[in-house]
Structure formats: C-alpha cells, structure tokens
Amino acid sequence: MGQLFSHLFGRYWGRRHARIVMVGLDGAGKTTILYKIKLGEVVRTIPTVGFNVETVVRGGTHLTVWDVGGQEKLRRLWRHYFQNAGGVVFVVDSGDRDRFAEAAAELKRILFECELRDAALLVFANKQDAPLATTPAEVAERMALRDVKDRKWHVQGACALDGTGLTEGFDWLCREISGD
C-alpha cells in the first residue's frame, strides 16, 4: 500500500508545475509552436482571437502554456494572462524583418509588467526555414536583449513546422524555472 501511495504521489504531486504565457505579433507562429510541442504535429491554425491553453509535459515539469492572440487590438489584453507566470515565450517571425521594431516595442512593454518581474524569457526566433531568415544572434540584437539585465533570457532559433529548436527552447525554460 505504501508503494502505491508513493508511486501515485510521485507521479502527480512530485512534478513541478509552471504557468507560461506565449505572446508575440500576429503570424509569428505561436499556435503552431504550441501544438507542435504538445502533439508532435502541425495542425491547421487560424489567427487566434483570445487564447489557446494546453498543458505540456517536459521532463518532470507540467507547463500550462497560454498562447495569446497577437493582433494589435488584442495586445493590450496580454497583461491579463501574466499573473503567476514563471516564464514568458515571445515568438518572433525571423523572416519578417519589417516588423522587428514593432516586436521589440511589444517585448519591451511587457518586460516592465510587475507580474512578469520574476519570469524567465525565452525568445523563439521562429521560421528559420524562411529565405533570408534573421539569425538568433541578430534577433537578440534587434530586440535589444543585451539591455535586459533583470532576468534570465535565451534566444532559440526554431522552425515550428518541423520542430527544430522547440525542444531545446522549452528544455531551457524548464531548467530556468526549476532553478536546475
């Protein structure tokens, strides 16, 4: 009986739980990333109006990922999803150089939110398969991440369609959240 209790306790309560908010401009690939990491496949998506929420298990951590729509009119609502977030995933379309200033401004704005002061920041430089995609190092530069000194951050090159970089990015985030 004791072994059964220990097994059940370890399987559910022994795992870490973290709330993650995933934001970025519309069309960056947030929903595709969420379902690729959750289901291991690409699902057909439409622009997110509101949010999608899924639990993703990475190692010993249950991540409740809130994928919030990125259209301009929805961005002012992002802050309503920030409470108790252990991590922020900001997704950038590496192939859309014309929107880097807009993306950088949105990232800067959310990093000043009190609810996110302790949250680790993962930036996915998504769509690395696009012609002339911006490298992760250039994304870090264009997003002015070298000026972010009050939190741990990481830029991960990714391609949501084939899954490249997604595991590495989420594994980094889990390590930062758990303090490992």
Protein Blocks (a to p, Z undefined) as FASTA:
>chain_A
ZZmmmmmmmmmmmpccdddddeddehilmmmmmmmmmnopacdddddehiadddddehja
ccddddddfbfklmmmmmmmmgopabdcddddfklmmlmmmmmmmmmmmmmpmklmmpcc
ddddehklbghiacfklmmmmnommmpmkbccddddddfknopoklmmmmmmmmmmnoZZ
